[in-house]
Amino acid sequence: MNLPKTIALVAHDNRKKDLVEWVGWNWKELIKHKIFCTGTTGKLVEETLSNKVLKDGNIKFDIIKLKSGPLGGDQQLGALIVEGKIDIFIFLWDPMQPQPHDVDVKALLRISALYNVPTACNRSTADYLISSSLMHQKYEPIIKDYSEYINRNV
């Protein structure tokens, strides 16, 4: 992980307000990095950052909006994780509401764990990640060697 970091921001509908508030609180740190978001979350994050940046001057930020999660955005993000293109994953999911794409959500969280991507599923953990001294330095996560699994006899 070099600087700037690549941060993925995702939130279920019932948690989008929380993520927007979090982005509004941490915007000065976030605009230093490249941001990927799924669907509607991306529109809300871009709006929030644009409003903050306009008030503070003409600062540019880098945000890429993927498809909505249920329309393939979860898979797009999973592919980016597998390709090593996501450094930090903040996913405020709703543990109280079943999602029509629960299997995609589970697969996305599985991939982030498999590739050892720092992942926050709540605001407290997101706060710890964004305020870590590791945000401002190179960091190489240790990726488990899966060659034995890949080369197994079937």
Long-range contacts (C-beta under 8 A, 24 or more apart in sequence): 1-87, 1-138, 1-139, 1-140, 1-141, 2-138, 3-32, 3-136, 3-137, 3-138, 4-32, 4-33, 4-34, 4-62, 5-33, 5-34, 5-87, 5-88, 5-135, 6-33, 6-34, 6-35, 6-36, 6-85, 6-86, 6-87, 6-88, 7-33, 7-34, 7-35, 7-36, 7-86, 7-87, 7-88, 7-89, 7-90, 8-35, 8-36, 8-37, 8-77, 8-80, 8-81, 8-86, 8-88, 8-89, 8-90, 8-91, 9-35, 9-36, 9-37, 9-41, 9-42, 9-45, 9-90, 10-37, 10-38, 10-41, 10-69, 10-73, 10-74, 10-77, 10-89, 10-90, 10-91, 10-92, 10-93, 10-108, 11-41, 11-91, 11-92, 11-93, 12-92, 12-93, 12-94, 12-97, 12-99, 13-40, 13-94, 13-97, 14-94, 14-96, 14-97, 15-92, 15-93, 15-94, 16-40, 16-41, 16-44, 16-92, 18-92, 18-123, 19-44, 19-45, 19-90, 19-92, 20-44, 20-45, 20-48, 22-90, 22-92, 22-123, 22-126, 22-127, 23-48, 23-49, 24-48, 24-52, 26-130, 27-52, 27-53, 28-52, 29-130, 29-135, 30-61, 30-130, 31-59, 31-60, 31-61, 33-62, 34-62, 34-63, 34-64, 35-61, 35-62, 35-63, 35-64, 36-63, 36-64, 36-65, 36-66, 36-77, 36-80, 36-86, 37-63, 37-64, 37-65, 37-66, 38-65, 38-66, 38-67, 38-68, 38-69, 38-73, 38-74, 38-76, 38-77, 39-65, 39-66, 39-67, 39-68, 39-69, 39-71, 39-73, 40-68, 42-66, 69-101, 69-104, 69-105, 70-99, 70-100, 70-101, 70-104, 74-101, 74-104, 74-105, 74-107, 74-108, 75-104, 75-107, 77-108, 78-107, 78-108, 78-111, 81-108, 81-111, 81-112, 81-115, 81-117, 82-111, 82-115, 84-115, 86-112, 86-117, 87-117, 87-118, 88-117, 88-118, 88-119, 88-120, 88-129, 89-117, 89-118, 89-119, 89-120, 90-119, 90-120, 90-126, 90-129, 91-119, 91-120, 91-121, 92-120, 92-121, 92-122, 92-123, 92-126, 93-121, 114-144, 115-143, 116-141, 116-142, 116-143, 116-144, 117-141
